[in-house]
Amino acid sequence: MALTRGELGRKLVHIGVGAFALLLRYLTWPEAAGLAAAAFFFNWQVLPRLGGRTLWREAEHGAGYALGILLYPLSVFVLVIAMREDRWMAAAVWGLMAVGDGMASIVGQAVGGPRLPWNERKGWAGLAAFTLAGGLAAALLSVWTLEMPLRAVASPWILTVIVPLALICALVESLPTTLDDNLTVPLVGGIAVALLARADLTILFGDPGLPRRFAIGVAVNAVIAALAWFARSIDLAGAVSAIVIGTLITTGLGLAGLSVMVAFFVVGTAVTKVGYRVKAQRGIAQEKGGARGWRNAWANGGIPAALALLAGLAAPDDRALLAVAYAAAVATAAADTASSEIGKAYGRRTFLITTLRPVAPGTEGAISLEGTLAGLAAAVVIAVVGVAAGLFGVGAAVLVAIAGLLGSLAESLLGTVAEKRGWLDNDLLNAVNTAIGAALVVVMRRVTA
């Protein structure tokens, strides 16, 4: 899509408003939150009467409001309140939302070029622009808000926090979703910066066992991926992705962490093959004869890999919590896969989770007793493997299994509306539900501590 004059103007305003993040250095959090609330009211009631409708897109004129222009100050409001003790985090995410998102649209539409394999509507040029411009803005705003000298932009701390944060937010902005970037980028960015800020590169790179874990990770995961490829459980792109994901997990949590992911792969492959002929006859079987591709690998393994690597960068207490969160994310993926595959083949009575209305097997958001029990069993398997590998104790394993089942049920709830409205496709839905499982176990762990 070519860059229009109207879109250019809209994005320049979007970027320019990010300059207000400079005020976070001087304002208290109630003052900053108050200004964000005032900005929302201004954008809602005043701006349209002052010619602001010229910034609206065509669809927004039909709706009678510009959602993105309203979500922008609301997101800032939430960031300021959530990060009131660390306003530099709010400033960093604001910079990514303003400058990163704005430059991604301008450069992406002006330059064009090769498309992203996961989203044909966006290109590599826009992704690079978001990462570079947004990352620089986030770094500058962070050191400014912290009242640090500007040379701190080149410090190792930036490498640890801002660079991966910029890449994460750039990937979020590039995803194929109808959700507004002024919602998705600050939401994911806020969670990511809070996690990354607790990371310490010296812990991982100061570990003498790192080279060995990395080498073992590459070798072991290459063998596993090759066997899976020969068994036609995964295609070539999926095999390469599995090597990368497995190596990241092994680097962060060692073979104990990898064993949990291997258990998921075994469970997932088994339940996919079970009753495959029945599922194929119904037209609801996994495509390619059940072979998983790179999208499926990253959908189920991306969040766990990130949590495992963060565990390797964390202090002992955080490491233990992140290891449990990692296992819960994997347990959620296992429970979701098992409940879906077994429910499709053997579910006698299938209901829509939101209304309990009977629906056909394979319907998005459908659950069955057989599928739910299979999901629980899969989550328990993951939890037991985690205990056997020494990743955590029995008490944590119970929470992992519960979080895995609840996370898979959350996926069914979201699925009834998310795919229909274009918010999330099936792969994104799987990634989100692994994150939900991880979040649930962290909450349960803190409540029961």
C-alpha positions in Angstrom: 0.0 0.0 0.0 1.5 3.4 -1.1 2.0 6.1 1.5 -0.8 8.7 1.2 -0.5 12.3 2.3 -3.2 11.7 4.9 -1.5 8.7 6.4 1.8 10.6 6.4 0.3 13.4 8.3 -1.4 11.1 10.8 1.9 9.2 11.5 3.9 12.4 11.9 1.4 13.6 14.5 1.6 10.1 16.1 5.4 10.5 16.3 5.4 14.1 17.4 3.1 13.4 20.4 5.8 11.1 21.7 7.8 14.2 22.6 5.5 14.6 25.6 7.3 11.5 27.0 10.2 13.9 27.8 8.0 15.3 30.6 8.1 12.0 32.5 11.5 13.2 33.8 9.9 16.1 35.7 6.3 14.9 36.5 5.1 12.8 39.4 3.1 9.8 38.3 -0.3 11.3 39.3 0.6 14.4 37.3 1.6 12.3 34.3 -1.6 10.1 34.6 -3.7 13.2 34.9 -2.2 14.7 31.7 -2.8 11.4 29.8 -6.4 11.4 31.0 -6.8 15.0 29.8 -5.3 14.0 26.5 -7.9 11.3 26.1 -10.7 13.7 26.7 -9.1 16.2 24.3 -8.8 13.6 21.6 -12.4 12.4 22.2 -14.3 15.6 22.5 -12.2 18.6 21.4 -9.9 17.4 18.6 -12.7 16.4 16.2 -14.1 19.9 16.5 -10.8 21.5 15.7 -10.2 19.8 12.4 -8.9 16.6 13.9 -11.1 14.5 11.6 -8.7 15.1 8.8 -6.4 12.6 10.6 -9.1 9.9 10.5 -9.0 7.0 8.1 -11.9 6.4 5.8 -13.3 3.6 8.0 -13.1 5.7 11.1 -15.4 8.4 9.5 -18.0 5.7 9.1 -17.6 4.6 12.7 -17.8 8.1 14.0 -14.6 7.9 16.0 -10.9 7.1 15.5 -10.0 4.2 17.8 -6.3 4.6 17.6 -6.3 8.2 18.6 -8.3 7.3 21.7 -6.3 4.2 22.6 -3.0 6.2 22.4 -3.5 8.3 25.5 -5.3 5.5 27.3 -2.3 3.3 26.8 0.0 6.0 28.1 -2.4 6.4 31.1 -2.2 2.7 31.9 1.6 2.6 31.4 2.2 5.5 33.8 0.0 4.0 36.5 1.4 0.4 36.1 5.0 1.7 36.1 4.7 4.6 38.5 7.8 3.5 40.4 9.8 3.1 37.1 8.7 5.8 34.8 11.6 5.2 32.5 9.9 2.0 31.5 6.7 3.9 30.6 8.9 6.3 28.6 10.7 3.5 26.7 7.4 1.8 25.7 5.9 5.2 24.8 8.9 5.8 22.5 8.4 2.5 20.8 4.6 3.1 20.4 5.1 6.6 19.0 8.3 6.5 17.0 8.6 2.8 16.3 5.1 2.3 15.1 5.1 5.6 13.2 8.3 5.0 11.3 7.3 1.4 10.5 4.2 2.7 8.7 6.0 5.6 6.9 9.0 3.6 5.8 7.1 0.4 5.1 4.5 2.1 2.9 7.0 4.4 1.2 9.7 1.8 0.5 7.7 -1.3 0.0 10.0 -4.2 -0.7 9.9 -7.9 0.3 6.9 -9.0 2.4 7.1 -10.7 5.8 6.4 -14.5 5.6 3.9 -14.2 8.5 2.1 -11.1 7.2 1.9 -10.2 3.5 0.5 -6.8 4.4 3.8 -5.7 5.9 7.4 -5.8 4.9 11.0 -6.1 6.2 11.6 -2.4 5.7 8.9 -1.5 8.1 10.1 -4.0 10.6 13.6 -2.7 10.4 12.4 0.9 10.7 10.4 0.1 13.9 13.4 -1.7 15.5 16.0 0.9 14.7 14.0 4.1 15.1 11.8 2.9 17.9 14.8 1.3 19.8 16.8 4.6 19.5 13.8 6.6 20.8 13.2 4.2 23.7 16.9 4.3 24.6 17.1 8.1 24.6 13.8 8.5 26.5 15.0 5.9 29.1 18.3 7.6 29.9 16.6 11.0 29.8 13.9 10.0 32.3 16.5 8.4 34.6 18.6 11.6 34.4 21.5 9.7 33.1 24.1 11.1 30.7 23.2 10.5 27.0 26.4 8.4 26.6 24.5 5.8 28.6 22.6 5.0 25.4 25.6 2.9 24.4 25.8 1.0 27.8 25.5 -2.8 28.1 22.2 -2.1 29.9 20.7 -0.9 26.6 21.8 -4.2 25.0 20.1 -6.2 27.7 16.8 -4.3 27.9 16.1 -1.9 25.0 17.4 -3.8 22.1 15.3 -7.0 22.7 12.4 -4.8 23.8 12.5 -3.0 20.5 12.6 -6.3 18.5 9.7 -7.8 20.5 7.5 -4.7 20.0 8.5 -4.6 16.3 7.4 -8.3 15.9 4.1 -7.5 17.7 3.4 -4.5 15.4 4.0 -6.8 12.4 1.6 -9.5 13.3 -1.5 -10.2 11.2 -4.2 -8.9 13.6 -7.0 -6.4 13.4 -6.2 -5.2 17.0 -4.9 -1.7 17.1 -1.1 -1.2 17.5 -1.8 1.4 20.1 -3.1 -1.5 22.2 -0.9 -4.4 21.3 2.5 -2.7 21.4 2.2 -1.0 24.8 0.5 -4.1 26.3 3.3 -6.6 25.2 6.0 -3.9 25.6 5.0 -3.1 29.2 5.1 -6.8 30.2 8.4 -7.4 28.3 10.3 -4.4 29.7 9.3 -5.4 33.3 10.8 -8.9 32.6 13.8 -7.7 30.7 14.7 -5.1 33.4 15.3 -7.9 35.8 17.6 -9.7 33.5 21.4 -9.6 33.9 23.6 -10.6 31.0 26.6 -11.1 33.4 24.7 -14.0 35.0 24.3 -15.9 31.7 27.6 -15.0 30.1 29.5 -15.3 33.3 28.4 -18.9 33.6 31.3 -21.2 32.7 28.8 -23.9 31.6 27.2 -21.6 29.0 29.3 -22.8 26.0 28.7 -26.4 26.9 24.9 -26.0 27.3 24.7 -24.1 24.0 26.7 -26.8 22.1 24.7 -29.6 23.7 21.5 -27.7 22.8 22.5 -27.5 19.2 23.5 -31.1 18.9 20.6 -32.7 20.8 18.0 -30.5 19.2 19.4 -31.2 15.7 19.1 -34.9 16.3 15.6 -34.6 17.7 14.5 -32.4 14.8 16.1 -34.7 12.3 14.3 -37.7 13.8 11.0 -35.8 13.8 11.5 -34.8 10.2 12.2 -38.3 9.1 9.1 -39.5 11.0 7.1 -36.8 9.2 6.0 -35.2 12.4 7.4 -31.9 11.4 8.3 -30.3 8.1 11.7 -28.8 7.2 11.0 -25.2 8.3 9.5 -26.6 11.5 12.6 -28.7 12.1 14.9 -25.6 11.8 12.6 -23.7 14.1 12.6 -26.5 16.6 16.4 -26.5 16.7 16.4 -22.7 17.4 13.7 -23.0 20.1 15.2 -26.1 21.7 18.7 -24.5 21.8 17.4 -21.4 23.5 15.6 -23.5 26.1 18.7 -25.6 26.7 20.9 -22.5 27.0 18.7 -21.0 29.6 17.5 -24.0 31.6 19.7 -26.9 30.5 18.6 -30.4 29.6 16.1 -30.3 32.4 14.3 -27.5 30.7 14.5 -29.2 27.3 13.1 -32.4 28.7 9.8 -30.6 29.3 9.6 -29.4 25.7 10.5 -32.8 24.4 7.6 -34.3 26.5 5.3 -31.8 24.9 6.5 -32.7 21.4 6.0 -36.4 22.2 2.5 -35.8 23.6 1.5 -33.5 20.8 2.7 -35.9 18.1 0.9 -38.8 19.7 -2.5 -37.1 20.1 -2.3 -35.8 16.6 -1.7 -39.2 15.2 -4.4 -40.9 17.4 -7.7 -41.1 15.5 -6.2 -39.2 12.6 -8.3 -41.2 10.1 -11.5 -40.1 11.9 -10.4 -36.5 12.0 -9.5 -36.6 8.3 -12.9 -38.0 7.4 -14.5 -35.1 9.2 -12.2 -32.6 7.5 -10.8 -31.3 10.8 -7.4 -33.1 10.9 -4.1 -31.4 11.1 -2.9 -30.6 7.6 0.2 -32.3 6.0 -0.6 -35.6 7.6 -0.1 -34.1 11.1 3.3 -32.7 10.3 3.9 -29.4 12.2 5.4 -26.3 10.5 7.4 -23.3 11.7 4.3 -21.4 12.5 3.1 -24.1 14.9 6.6 -24.4 16.4 6.8 -20.7 17.3 3.2 -20.5 18.3 3.7 -23.2 20.9 7.4 -22.7 21.6 8.1 -19.0 21.3 6.9 -17.9 24.7 8.4 -20.9 26.5 11.7 -20.3 24.8 11.7 -16.6 25.9 10.9 -17.6 29.5 13.6 -20.2 29.5 16.2 -17.8 28.2 15.1 -15.1 30.8 15.5 -17.7 33.5 19.1 -18.1 32.4 19.5 -14.3 32.9 17.8 -14.1 36.2 18.9 -14.2 39.9 18.1 -17.5 41.7 14.7 -16.5 43.1 13.5 -15.1 39.7 15.0 -18.1 38.0 12.9 -20.5 40.0 9.7 -18.6 39.3 10.5 -18.3 35.6 11.3 -22.0 35.3 7.8 -22.7 36.7 6.3 -20.2 34.3 8.1 -21.8 31.5 6.8 -25.2 32.4 3.2 -23.9 32.8 3.4 -22.3 29.3 4.5 -25.7 27.9 1.8 -27.5 29.9 -0.8 -25.1 28.4 0.4 -25.9 24.9 0.2 -29.6 25.7 -3.2 -29.4 27.2 -4.6 -27.3 24.4 -3.2 -29.7 21.7 -4.4 -32.9 23.5 -7.8 -31.5 24.3 -8.3 -30.4 20.7 -7.0 -33.5 19.0 -8.7 -36.0 21.3 -11.9 -34.0 21.4 -12.0 -33.9 17.6 -11.7 -37.7 17.3 -13.4 -39.0 20.4 -15.6 -36.2 21.8 -19.1 -37.7 22.0 -20.8 -34.4 23.1 -19.1 -31.2 22.1 -20.2 -27.8 23.5 -19.3 -24.2 22.9 -17.6 -23.1 26.1 -19.3 -19.7 26.2 -22.9 -20.9 25.8 -22.8 -24.7 26.3 -24.6 -25.0 23.0 -23.9 -28.3 21.2 -21.6 -27.8 18.2 -19.7 -30.0 15.8 -16.3 -31.3 16.8 -13.5 -29.0 15.6 -15.6 -25.8 16.1 -13.5 -23.0 17.5 -14.1 -22.6 21.2 -15.7 -26.1 21.5 -14.9 -28.4 24.4 -15.8 -32.0 25.3 -15.4 -34.1 28.5 -13.0 -36.5 26.7 -10.9 -33.6 25.3 -10.8 -31.8 28.6 -9.7 -34.9 30.5 -7.0 -35.5 27.8 -5.8 -31.9 28.2 -5.6 -32.4 32.0 -3.6 -35.6 31.5 -1.2 -33.9 29.1 -0.6 -31.0 31.6 0.1 -33.6 34.3 2.6 -35.3 32.1 4.5 -32.1 31.6 4.4 -31.3 35.3 5.6 -34.8 36.2 8.5 -34.6 33.7 9.5 -31.2 35.2 9.7 -32.8 38.7 11.6 -35.8 37.4 14.1 -33.5 35.6 14.6 -31.5 38.8 13.3 -28.3 37.4 10.9 -27.8 40.4 9.2 -29.6 43.3 5.9 -31.5 43.6 4.1 -28.4 45.0 5.0 -26.4 42.0 4.1 -29.3 39.7 0.5 -29.2 40.9 0.3 -25.5 40.1 1.8 -26.2 36.6 -0.8 -28.8 35.8 -3.7 -26.6 37.0 -2.4 -23.5 35.1 -1.9 -25.7 32.0 -5.5 -26.8 32.0 -6.9 -23.3 32.8 -4.7 -21.8 30.1 -6.1 -24.2 27.5 -9.7 -23.4 28.6 -8.9 -19.7 28.2 -7.8 -20.4 24.6 -11.3 -21.9 24.0 -12.9 -18.8 25.5 -10.8 -16.4 23.4 -11.2 -18.5 20.3 -15.0 -18.0 20.1 -14.5 -14.4 19.2 -10.8 -13.7 18.5 -10.6 -15.5 15.1 -14.1 -14.5 14.0 -13.2 -10.8 14.5 -9.7 -11.1 13.1 -8.0 -10.3 16.4 -5.9 -13.4 16.4 -5.4 -16.3 14.0 -5.0 -19.8 15.4 -1.2 -19.5 15.7 -1.4 -16.2 17.6 -4.2 -17.7 19.8 -1.9 -20.6 20.7 0.9 -18.2 21.6 -1.4 -16.1 23.7 -2.7 -19.0 25.6 0.8 -20.2 26.5 1.4 -16.7 27.9 -1.9 -16.9 29.9 -0.8 -20.3 31.4 2.6 -18.8 32.4 0.8 -15.7 34.0 -1.6 -17.9 35.8 1.0 -20.0 37.5 2.9 -16.9 38.6 -0.2 -15.5 40.2 -1.0 -18.9 41.9 2.6 -19.2 43.1 2.6 -15.8 44.7 -0.9 -16.4 46.3 0.2 -19.7 47.8 3.7 -18.6 48.8 
